[in-house]
């Protein structure tokens, strides 16, 4: 059998990407950061609403921020 049939498609892809390892790593890191930044606004809005509704009982309220800023 040939070498390519023993490693399978994933092995072939990884072997092909070897010279581009740095670029693939950076692209993966940027993709993860992009997803975190996509999820940040809803999380921040949720935390702000939580402060208004629950006050001192909210998660952020337990950290010391108990009132919305003016």
C-alpha positions in Angstrom: 0.0 0.0 0.0 1.1 3.6 -0.5 2.0 5.9 2.3 -1.0 8.2 1.8 -3.5 5.4 2.3 -2.0 4.5 5.6 -2.1 8.0 7.1 -5.6 8.9 5.9 -6.9 12.3 5.0 -6.0 14.0 8.3 -2.5 12.8 8.2 -2.1 14.1 4.6 -3.5 17.5 5.6 -1.2 17.8 8.5 1.8 16.8 6.4 0.8 19.4 3.8 0.4 22.1 6.4 3.8 21.6 8.0 5.4 24.5 6.2 2.4 26.7 7.2 2.3 25.7 10.9 2.9 29.3 12.1 0.2 30.7 9.9 -2.3 28.0 10.9 -1.5 28.5 14.6 -2.0 32.3 14.3 -5.3 31.8 12.3 -6.6 29.5 15.0 -5.7 32.0 17.8 -7.3 34.8 15.9 -10.4 32.7 15.4 -10.7 32.0 19.1 -10.3 35.7 20.0 -12.9 36.6 17.3 -15.4 34.3 18.9 -14.7 35.7 22.4 -15.2 39.2 21.2 -18.4 38.2 19.5 -19.8 36.8 22.8 -18.6 39.7 24.9 -21.3 42.3 24.2 -24.3 40.0 25.2 -22.4 38.9 28.3 -21.7 42.5 29.3 -25.3 43.5 28.6 -26.5 40.6 30.7 -24.2 41.6 33.6 -25.5 45.2 33.4 -29.2 44.0 33.5 -28.3 41.7 36.4 -26.9 44.7 38.3 -30.1 46.7 37.7 -32.4 43.9 38.6 -30.6 42.1 41.5 -28.4 44.9 42.8 -26.1 43.6 45.6 -27.3 40.0 45.0 -25.9 39.9 41.4 -22.7 38.2 40.5 -21.0 41.6 39.7 -22.6 43.1 42.9 -20.8 40.6 45.0 -17.6 42.0 43.5 -18.4 45.5 44.7 -20.4 47.1 41.8 -23.9 47.4 43.2 -25.4 50.3 41.3 -25.3 51.3 37.6 -23.0 54.3 36.9 -24.6 57.5 35.7 
